[in-house]
Amino acid sequence: MAKYSEKAGDKVKETMHEMKEGKLKSGSGKKVTSKKQAIAIGLSEARKEGAKVPKKD
């Protein structure tokens, strides 16, 4: 299992909360309804902020 930093975990938690509220949008502007997609967005945002997140495969 990949190890993620605490900052990355917080970012994923934040995006999951946004998804549940219906405020999370994908790159194309559509509403995100998938948990997997919300996690991917959270990790991507954490990666951009410099958090310790393993590379994409």
Residue pairs with C-beta under 8 A, 6 or more apart in sequence:
2 54
3 52
3 54
4 12
4 43
4 46
4 51
4 52
4 53
4 54
5 46
5 51
5 52
5 53
7 46
7 49
7 51
7 52
8 42
8 43
8 46
8 47
8 51
8 52
8 53
11 42
11 43
11 45
11 46
11 49
11 51
12 38
12 39
12 42
12 43
12 46
13 42
14 42
15 24
15 38
15 39
15 41
15 42
15 45
16 35
16 38
16 39
16 42
18 24
18 38
19 32
19 33
19 35
19 38
22 31
24 31
24 32
24 38
24 41
25 31
25 32
26 32
26 37
26 41
32 38
32 41
43 53
46 53
47 53
